[in-house]
Amino acid sequence: MDEFFDKGDDLLRFGVFAVVFIVMAVVEFAWPKRKLIASKGRRWFTNIGISVTAGLLIRLMATAAVPIAAVTAAFYAEDHEIGLLNHAQWPAWVKVVVSLVLLDLAIWVQHLASHKIPVLWRLHQVHHADRDIDVTTAVRFHPIEIGLSMLWKIVVVLLLGAPPLAVFLFEVILNACAMFNHANVALPRWADAILRLVVVTPDMHRVHHSVLQREHDSNYGFNLSLWDRLFRSYTAQPEGGHQGMTIGLDPYQTEEPSKLGWSLILPFRRRASPRQNS
């Protein structure tokens, strides 16, 4: 099992990512929810470019220190009996399920913090500055934010003692769900209503990308929808409707967010974007 993760982990995750990305890109092309306003070619180049830069940063971090990946941390915790679940006498499948749920909660908490803590918001605003939302928005996260996210997952994995299989599955599920709920897809209303009882749908997450603060300070989930309902941060629909709502950040309703260089230096500008109008 260790050998599989050492050699096949990245390849399998990339394979799943590529398949889901292509499927969602085709689906949103065939059944779009909203008409996009920015140049798709430029946006895709920028959003994917940000993701590639983030991937290179993670590789650099791994080269400069130990291989810091969440799955590697899970193996370390297992070998050294670190974390709560490594001391629990539970069946393996129970540990996997508990880990998947608690890791999802950890990502929800991280997302909430990225909106509430100013220094983290400086980084996270790169994601929200996109004036359109589609499958590429799912990978539009500043490289430093991706690095901090990886460190947070490692801390949670070590404290929890999550099994390596659970961490691997969580990474795959998180990436797939993020691409699904960012996709510009027009789901039938009945399908959206059923799916959002369990998972975050495109219509549910699109509310989070509204310029209105009361809307973008809601629906923080990427995978399970229960956390927003449980912690009262759930907004069912945007005030202006999905066709009439404005996506992005008020100060950046220009072509600038579609530029790679501008997006990468956005957190370091003297004045960060306020967290929107009410």
N, C-alpha and C positions, 0 to 999 in steps of 0.2 A: 504493500500500500504506500509506504514512504517513497519507494522508487517511482510509483505512478505519479504522485504529486510532484516530485522533483522534476520529472521529465515531461509529464503530460498536462500539468495543471494550467500553465499559461496557454498552451496550444488549444486545449479544450475550451477554456473560457473565451479565448479569442474566436474560436469557431462558433460557439453559441452566440456571442456578441454579433458577429458578422451576419449570421443567419437571421437573427431577430431584427437587426438594423435594416437589412435588405427587405425583409417581409414588411416591416412597418413603413419603410419608404415607399414601397409599391402600393400598399393599402392607402396611405394618406394621399398618394398621387391619384388613385382611382376614386376615392371617396373623401375628399377634403372637407373639413368642418368650416374653415375660414379661408378667405382669400388672403394670401400673403401680400404684404405691402413693400417689403425690402427685396433687393436683388437676391434671388435664391442662390445663385452661383457664388456670390461674394460671401453671403452668410454661411453657406456650407463650408467654404474654404476657411473662413475665420473660426467657426465653431469646432470643426475637425482639427484645425491647426492648434487651437488651444488645448484640445484633448491630447494631441500628439506631444506637445510641449510638456504637459503634465506627466505623460507616460515616461518621457525622458528624465524628468526630475525624479520620479520614483526609482528608475533604474540607477540614477546617480547616487541616490540615498542608499540603495542596496550595495553599491560598489564601495561607497565610503565607509560603510559600517557592516554589520551583519546583514544577511538577507532579510530585510524588514518587510515581510508580507504577513497578512493576517493568518493565512494557513500555516506558515512557518511558525508563527507565534503559538498556534494551537498545538502543533507537534511538540514544541518546547514545553508548553504547559503540561501536556500529557506525559512526556518523559520525566518531568521533574515533579509531577503530582501537584501542580499549581492550580489554584482556582476551585470554586465551590463544587462544580460538577465532577471533578476528578476525585472528590471524596464522598460522593453520593453513591449509594448502592442501588442505582436505578438501571433498568434495561437500557441498552444502547439507543433504541429508537426513541425512548422518552427523552433522553439527553439531547438527541438531535432536534426533536420538536421544540423543547424548551429553549434550546440555543437559538433556533430560528426566530422564535417569537421575541426573545429578549434582545437579540442583536438588532431586530427591526425597531424595537423601542429605543435602543441606543442611537440609531440613526435619526429617529424622530427627534430625540432630545438634541442631538447635534445640529439638526436643521433649525430647530427653535432657537438655539443659542446663536446661530449665525445671523439671525434677524434681530436679536436683542442686545448682543454685545458689539459695540461700535467697531472695534478693530476687526472682528470677524465679518461684520457687515461690509466693510470696505472690500473684502475679498469676494464675498457672496454676491455683491451687486453686479459683478461681471456676468453672472448667470442671469440675473433679472434684467440686465440692460438690453437683452435681445428683444427687438420690437415685434418679432414673430415668435411663435412657438411651434416647433415640429420635432421630428426625431433627433435632429442634430443638437437641439437645445439640451437634450439629456446628457451630452458630453461636454457642454460649455461650462466648465468650472475652472477657475483660475488654478494654475499648477500648485501654488502654495496652499490653497484650500484643499486640493487633493492630497497633498503631503500631510497636512494636519489631520485630515479625515482618516488617512491610513494609520497615523499614530494613535488616534482615538480608538479605532477598531482594535488595534493591538492591545491597548490597555484593557478594553472591555473583554476581549478574548482571554487574556491572562487572568483577570479577576473572576471571570465566569468559569474558566476551564472548559470552554466549548470544544467538542470533538472536532478534529480536522475535517471530517466529512461534512459536518454541519456548517463550518465556516466556508468551505468550498461551495456548498450548495447555496449558502446565503449570498455569496459574492455573485454567483451566476443569476440567481433570482432577482437580486437588487438591480443589476445591470439591465436585465430583461424588462423588469417592471418600470424602470425609469424611462426606457425607450418607448414602452407602451403608453405610459400616461403623459408623456410629452408629445406624442404623435398628434399631428393635425388630422385626426380621424373622426368622421361623423358616424358614431355608433348609433344604432336605433335606440330610441328613448327607453324602450322596455329592457333592452340589453344593458344599458348604462345603469338603470335602476337596480337591476339584479346584481350586477357585478360590483357596484360600489358598496353593497352590503358587506363585502369582504375585502376587496382590493380597491386601490385608487385608480379611477378611470381617467381618461383624457379630459372629459368635461369637468370632473372634480378638481383635477390638478390645474387646469387652465385658470380657474378662479384665483389660484395662488400667484399667478403672473400678472394680475391686474395692477394698474397704476394706483388704484385706491388702496390706502393703507389698511382699512378694515377688511378688505378682501385678501390682500397679499399677506396679511398677518393671520392667515387661516390656512387650513388644508396643508399641513406640513408633511404629511405622509408620502412616502414613495412606494410602499408596498401595501401593507395592511391599512385599511381605512378606520379601524376601530380606535386608534389612538386619538384622532381628532374628535371623534364623538365622545370618547371617554373624558378628555381634558377640555371639552367645550371650545374647541378651536375649529369647528366644522362649519363651513358655509356651503349650502347646497348649490346655489346658482349665482352668477354674477349679476349685479344690479342692472347693468346695461344690456344683458343678454350676451350670448356667446358671439353673435355677429357684431354687436354694437360696442362691446367692451374694448378698452385700449390696453394693449400689452406693453410691458416694459417699465421704464422709469421716466417720470415726468421731465427731468432735466435733459434726458438723452433721447428725445424723440427726433433724432436726426439720422444721417447715414453713418455716423461715427461708430456705433456699436457693431457695425458690419465689418469693421477694419480690425485686422489681427493685432497690429502694433498698439493701436489705441486701446483695445480690450485688455491687453496684457499689462499696460501701465496704468490702467484706470485706478486700481487701489492705492497708487502712490501719488495721485494728484493731491494738491494742497487741500482741496475741499471735497469730501466724499458726498455722494448724493444723500439728501435726507431720506428718511424711510417713508416717503410719499405723502400725498394729500389724503384727507379723510373723505 
